[in-house]
Amino acid sequence: MVGRDDHGRFSKGYKGGPGRKKRQVEDDFLRLLKDAVTKDDWLSICFKAVEQARRGDAVARKWLSDYVIGPPVERKELTGADGGAITLKVIYDEK
Protein backbone atom coordinates (compact mmCIF):
# COMPACT_ATOMS: atom_id res chain seq x y z
CA MET A 1 0.00 0.00 0.00
CA VAL A 2 1.17 3.49 -0.79
CA GLY A 3 2.27 5.46 2.27
CA ARG A 4 2.15 2.52 4.70
CA ASP A 5 4.87 0.48 6.40
CA ASP A 6 5.08 -3.32 6.77
CA HIS A 7 2.63 -3.19 9.71
CA GLY A 8 -0.01 -1.20 7.82
CA ARG A 9 0.69 2.05 9.68
CA PHE A 10 1.09 5.33 7.82
CA SER A 11 4.73 6.08 7.08
CA LYS A 12 6.35 9.35 8.08
CA GLY A 13 5.13 12.11 5.80
CA TYR A 14 1.74 10.46 5.07
CA LYS A 15 -1.05 11.71 7.27
CA GLY A 16 -3.75 9.40 5.93
CA GLY A 17 -7.20 10.30 4.83
CA PRO A 18 -10.20 11.98 6.44
CA GLY A 19 -11.56 8.66 7.73
CA ARG A 20 -14.73 6.81 6.91
CA LYS A 21 -17.62 9.08 6.02
CA LYS A 22 -20.93 8.65 7.79
CA ARG A 23 -23.10 6.24 5.88
CA GLN A 24 -26.73 6.81 5.00
CA VAL A 25 -27.81 3.63 6.78
CA GLU A 26 -26.53 5.06 10.08
CA ASP A 27 -28.55 8.21 9.51
CA ASP A 28 -31.62 6.11 8.73
CA PHE A 29 -31.29 4.07 11.94
CA LEU A 30 -30.75 7.20 14.04
CA ARG A 31 -33.85 8.78 12.51
CA LEU A 32 -35.90 5.64 13.27
CA LEU A 33 -34.63 5.61 16.85
CA LYS A 34 -35.57 9.27 17.31
CA ASP A 35 -39.07 8.49 16.02
CA ALA A 36 -39.44 5.44 18.28
CA VAL A 37 -38.30 7.10 21.54
CA THR A 38 -40.32 10.15 22.48
CA LYS A 39 -39.14 12.84 24.89
CA ASP A 40 -41.55 11.41 27.49
CA ASP A 41 -40.08 7.93 26.94
CA TRP A 42 -36.57 9.27 27.46
CA LEU A 43 -37.62 11.16 30.59
CA SER A 44 -39.15 7.95 32.02
CA ILE A 45 -35.95 6.05 31.25
CA CYS A 46 -33.87 8.70 33.00
CA PHE A 47 -36.11 8.74 36.08
CA LYS A 48 -35.94 4.93 36.26
CA ALA A 49 -32.14 5.05 36.04
CA VAL A 50 -32.02 7.60 38.88
CA GLU A 51 -34.29 5.39 40.98
CA GLN A 52 -32.11 2.33 40.31
CA ALA A 53 -28.91 4.28 41.03
CA ARG A 54 -30.32 5.42 44.37
CA ARG A 55 -31.02 1.77 45.24
CA GLY A 56 -27.35 0.98 44.60
CA ASP A 57 -27.39 -0.25 41.00
CA ALA A 58 -23.80 0.28 39.79
CA VAL A 59 -24.73 0.04 36.10
CA ALA A 60 -27.37 2.76 36.48
CA ARG A 61 -24.88 4.96 38.37
CA LYS A 62 -22.28 4.56 35.61
CA TRP A 63 -24.82 5.19 32.84
CA LEU A 64 -26.04 8.37 34.53
CA SER A 65 -22.59 9.70 35.35
CA ASP A 66 -21.35 9.02 31.80
CA TYR A 67 -24.26 11.08 30.42
CA VAL A 68 -24.16 13.86 33.00
CA ILE A 69 -20.41 14.42 33.50
CA GLY A 70 -18.87 12.16 30.85
CA PRO A 71 -16.73 9.06 31.24
CA PRO A 72 -13.54 9.39 33.29
CA VAL A 73 -10.40 10.48 31.46
CA GLU A 74 -7.78 7.76 31.19
CA ARG A 75 -4.53 8.89 32.75
CA LYS A 76 -1.09 7.38 32.25
CA GLU A 77 2.04 7.81 34.26
CA LEU A 78 5.27 8.30 32.33
CA THR A 79 8.62 7.31 33.76
CA GLY A 80 12.19 7.26 32.55
CA ALA A 81 14.04 4.18 31.31
CA ASP A 82 15.05 3.21 34.87
CA GLY A 83 11.53 3.75 36.21
CA GLY A 84 12.52 7.09 37.68
CA ALA A 85 11.56 10.61 36.81
CA ILE A 86 11.79 12.00 33.31
CA THR A 87 13.13 15.44 32.44
CA LEU A 88 11.04 17.77 30.32
CA LYS A 89 12.48 20.71 28.45
CA VAL A 90 9.98 23.45 27.65
CA ILE A 91 10.92 25.86 24.90
CA TYR A 92 8.95 29.08 24.61
CA ASP A 93 9.22 30.86 21.29
CA GLU A 94 7.91 34.44 21.09
CA LYS A 95 6.88 35.01 17.51
Residue frames relative to the residue before (quaternion, step in Angstrom):
aa qw qx qy qz dx dy dz
M 1.0000 0.0000 0.0000 0.0000 0.00 0.00 0.00
V 0.5045 -0.6515 0.4789 0.3028 3.53 -1.04 0.79
G 0.8426 0.1983 -0.1513 0.4773 3.56 -0.95 0.92
R 0.6728 0.4616 -0.3087 0.4888 3.61 1.21 0.23
D 0.4316 -0.6875 0.5155 0.2744 3.57 -1.17 0.59
D 0.7657 -0.3787 0.2611 0.4496 3.60 -1.30 -0.14
H 0.7006 0.4452 -0.2573 0.4948 3.59 1.23 -0.45
G 0.5920 -0.6108 0.3508 0.3916 3.58 1.27 0.18
R 0.5257 0.6212 -0.4193 0.4024 3.59 1.28 0.05
F 0.5699 -0.5811 0.4423 0.3766 3.55 -1.19 0.51
S 0.4169 -0.6993 0.5287 0.2402 3.56 -0.96 0.91
K 0.6676 -0.4869 0.3719 0.4230 3.54 -1.28 0.41
G 0.7640 0.3318 -0.2668 0.4848 3.55 -0.90 0.95
Y 0.6921 0.3777 -0.2595 0.5577 3.61 1.29 -0.20
K 0.1865 -0.8258 0.5233 0.0973 3.57 -0.48 1.11
G 0.5430 -0.6330 0.4097 0.3697 3.60 1.18 0.00
G 0.5995 -0.5831 0.4222 0.3497 3.50 -1.30 -0.14
P 0.7042 -0.4656 0.3279 0.4241 3.56 -1.29 -0.16
G 0.5752 -0.5782 0.3935 0.4243 3.61 1.21 -0.13
R 0.6681 -0.4943 0.3624 0.4219 3.52 -1.32 0.11
K 0.3904 -0.7092 0.5367 0.2380 3.56 -0.91 0.90
K 0.5960 -0.5648 0.4374 0.3667 3.53 -1.20 0.59
R 0.3141 -0.7704 0.5268 0.1741 3.54 -0.83 0.97
Q 0.6302 -0.5596 0.3931 0.3678 3.53 -1.19 0.58
V 0.6241 0.5564 -0.3556 0.4178 3.60 0.98 -0.78
E 0.6262 0.5255 -0.3420 0.4634 3.61 1.07 -0.67
D 0.6308 0.5204 -0.3210 0.4777 3.56 1.03 -0.78
D 0.6447 0.5317 -0.3161 0.4492 3.57 0.97 -0.86
F 0.6795 0.4798 -0.2957 0.4698 3.59 0.89 -0.92
L 0.6371 0.5187 -0.3337 0.4623 3.60 0.98 -0.76
R 0.6377 0.5214 -0.3190 0.4687 3.58 1.00 -0.81
L 0.6496 0.5100 -0.3119 0.4697 3.60 0.97 -0.85
L 0.6468 0.5204 -0.3147 0.4601 3.57 0.98 -0.86
K 0.6483 0.5141 -0.3144 0.4654 3.58 0.98 -0.85
D 0.6598 0.4971 -0.3060 0.4732 3.60 1.06 -0.71
A 0.6879 0.5023 -0.2784 0.4439 3.59 1.05 -0.79
V 0.7573 0.3100 -0.1737 0.5480 3.61 1.05 -0.72
T 0.2371 -0.7850 0.5597 0.1192 3.55 -0.45 1.23
K 0.6667 -0.4677 0.3773 0.4409 3.57 -1.29 0.14
D 0.6416 0.5168 -0.3236 0.4654 3.59 1.03 -0.76
D 0.6069 0.5391 -0.3482 0.4688 3.60 1.06 -0.74
W 0.6843 0.4921 -0.2885 0.4542 3.55 0.84 -1.03
L 0.6283 0.5297 -0.3302 0.4644 3.59 1.00 -0.77
S 0.6455 0.5142 -0.3123 0.4705 3.61 0.98 -0.83
I 0.6365 0.5252 -0.3185 0.4665 3.57 1.01 -0.85
C 0.6668 0.5035 -0.2986 0.4613 3.58 0.93 -0.90
F 0.6526 0.5048 -0.3159 0.4686 3.60 0.93 -0.84
K 0.6375 0.5195 -0.3222 0.4689 3.59 1.01 -0.80
A 0.6467 0.5146 -0.3192 0.4637 3.59 0.97 -0.83
V 0.6324 0.5177 -0.3292 0.4729 3.60 1.01 -0.79
E 0.6398 0.5239 -0.3147 0.4659 3.57 0.95 -0.89
Q 0.6815 0.4792 -0.2887 0.4718 3.60 0.87 -0.93
A 0.6362 0.5266 -0.3290 0.4579 3.60 0.99 -0.80
R 0.6495 0.5197 -0.3147 0.4573 3.58 0.99 -0.80
R 0.6718 0.4738 -0.2893 0.4904 3.58 1.17 -0.61
G 0.6484 -0.5618 0.3062 0.4125 3.59 1.27 0.07
D 0.4185 0.7091 -0.4742 0.3117 3.60 1.21 0.19
A 0.3626 -0.7733 0.4850 0.1877 3.58 -0.41 1.27
V 0.6325 0.5295 -0.3404 0.4513 3.61 1.01 -0.74
A 0.6538 0.4995 -0.3116 0.4753 3.59 0.97 -0.83
R 0.6296 0.5290 -0.3363 0.4589 3.61 1.00 -0.78
K 0.6702 0.4948 -0.3002 0.4645 3.58 0.90 -0.93
W 0.6410 0.5317 -0.3229 0.4496 3.58 0.92 -0.94
L 0.6829 0.4840 -0.2866 0.4660 3.58 0.88 -0.96
S 0.6918 0.4763 -0.3014 0.4514 3.58 0.79 -0.93
D 0.6205 0.5357 -0.3501 0.4533 3.61 1.04 -0.68
Y 0.6871 0.4622 -0.2837 0.4835 3.60 1.03 -0.74
V 0.7224 0.4592 -0.2618 0.4458 3.58 0.89 -0.89
I 0.8311 0.1397 -0.0561 0.5354 3.62 0.77 -0.98
G 0.5443 -0.6270 0.3961 0.3920 3.59 1.26 -0.06
P 0.5935 -0.5744 0.4150 0.3814 3.57 -1.18 0.47
P 0.5998 -0.5780 0.3977 0.3848 3.60 -1.11 0.56
V 0.4732 -0.6558 0.5134 0.2870 3.55 -1.16 0.69
E 0.3926 -0.7054 0.5345 0.2503 3.56 -0.90 0.92
R 0.1158 -0.7947 0.5943 0.0421 3.55 -0.83 0.99
K 0.1313 -0.7820 0.6065 0.0586 3.54 -1.11 0.76
E 0.3126 -0.7317 0.5758 0.1878 3.51 -1.08 0.76
L 0.1998 -0.7793 0.5854 0.1003 3.55 -0.88 0.98
T 0.0321 -0.7894 0.6131 0.0055 3.55 -1.00 0.84
G 0.5999 -0.5603 0.4349 0.3702 3.52 -1.30 0.30
A 0.7556 -0.3968 0.2751 0.4426 3.56 -1.35 0.06
D 0.7332 0.4044 -0.2316 0.4951 3.60 1.05 -0.75
G 0.6003 -0.5682 0.3530 0.4384 3.58 1.29 0.14
G 0.5766 0.5948 -0.3653 0.4247 3.55 1.30 -0.07
A 0.7693 -0.3500 0.2735 0.4592 3.49 -1.34 -0.32
I 0.2948 -0.7121 0.6006 0.2129 3.54 -1.26 0.41
T 0.3578 -0.7190 0.5547 0.2176 3.56 -1.17 0.55
L 0.1561 -0.7775 0.6051 0.0707 3.53 -0.90 0.99
K 0.1628 -0.7597 0.6224 0.0948 3.54 -1.04 0.81
V 0.1434 -0.7946 0.5882 0.0466 3.55 -0.61 1.18
I 0.1150 -0.7871 0.6052 0.0300 3.54 -0.77 1.07
Y 0.1357 -0.7865 0.6004 0.0508 3.55 -0.71 1.09
D 0.0897 -0.8039 0.5879 0.0086 3.56 -0.68 1.08
E 0.2041 -0.7827 0.5790 0.1022 3.59 -0.57 1.16
K 0.1328 0.7844 -0.5934 0.1221 3.55 -0.36 1.21
